[in-house]
Amino acid sequence: MTGFEELAKQTALYPKEAPLAVKTNKNSLLIGLPKEVSLQESRIALTPEAVAILVRNGHNVIVEKGAGEGAKFGDNEYSEAGAQIAYSPKEVYDANLILKIEPLLDGEFDHVKPNSTVISALNLPALERSFFEKLNNKNITAIGYEYIEDQAGGLPVIRSMSEIAGSTVMLIAGEYLSNVDNGRGIILGGITGVPPTKVVMLGAGTVSEYAIRTALGMGADVKVFDKYLYKLQRLKYAVGMHIYTSIIDSDTLTEAIERADVVIGAMRAEDGLSPVVVTEDMVSRMKPDSIIIDVAIDQGGNFETSRMTTHKNPTFRQHDVLHYCVPNIAARVSRTASMALSNIFLPFLLETGTTGGIEEMMYANRWFMKGVYAHKGTLTNAYIARKFNMRFKDLELLLAARF
């Protein structure tokens, strides 16, 4: 072999007679990516690039036709990445590991196989006891986005989607403040000689952090309220600028909301349902055509007047205040959101394959176990079990018994 031929081979320029063999092993996963059918959901949990890596590592992926279209990923991209394209939901649900966005609907329960694993968001306030009974009847292991932790104890899916929601929420506010949507006809922010827009943030978490950065960059006047002083201190450090902060129990909250042009609710649940901190009476005192954006609506909402809306009909008026209560705000930027989800799930799926499957992954990693809320016919999340008066099984005890 000449020196040039050796160099060409090393730099992948050497012509190949056949495609590279794909690794296979007994721990290969069969992953299904169904097309979402609820709430104008347009995200998908894995990008074609992530699918290609999974296939190269010996796993099999089935993608329902059109599943990635909402995020601008074509069937041909998934096919070229090595996925099998399914032309019916039933084919996708033949997989023993289903990775989707929204919780299973009635029609999807008809397709999912007994003893399979479903990873999706939970959206607990929108669910009834019958949903969990169906999970248990099919012995489904269910893992919720809201509960999935990482090795550091963080909530990676919630954090990532909150970053997107926070970055997007001020753009939504600006859109509805303008005359285009029959708003107040004001700019979000401020210009020379004109008072800045007044924005009130409820909650000092990730959504607020990213929303505040956008709002401050546009020149808005921002006030932040939270129940905990340490969260407000952490937020000021993260933003890196001086902002007005206050404990939420303060009388100044009512006054701030009365004067606000935009009020954003971003206080997440501590025990399943987000706290309602703004009463209907407080909403009735707000300025006409002001805006409420309830980011916490997927967990019940922070406003007494909130009710869940969709991307197709995102707003309603009450007391002449515009309410935007869409639970899946990140789906407005579905491609970005899908890439963020894929970055989270790809390493986890690769580790699951290496560990030996979902069951082994659960028992090998306590942080992963916390994401499981149903397993082999019973609920494993104490709050959900109490809420619906259902049987509860402690996975930690099963782990202890295993050893």
Secondary structure, DSSP 8 states (H G I E B T S, - for coil): --HHHHHHHHTT-S--SS-------TT--EEEE----STT----SS-HHHHHHHHHTT-EEEEETTTTGGGT--HHHHHHTT-EEESSHHHHTTSSEEE-SS---HHHHTTS-TT-EEEE---GGG--HHHHHHHHHTT-EEEETTT---TTS--HHHHHHHHHHHHHHHHHHHHHHSGGGT-----SS--TTS---EEEEE--SHHHHHHHHHHHHTT-EEEEEES-HHHHHHHHHHHTS--EEEETTSTHHHHHHHH-SEEEE----SSSS----B-HHHHHTS-TT-EEEEGGGGGT-SBTT-----SSS-EEEETTEEEE--S-GGGGGHHHHHHHHHHHHHHHHHHHHHHTSHHHHHHH-HHHHTTEEEETTEE--HHHHHHTT--B--HHHHHHHH-
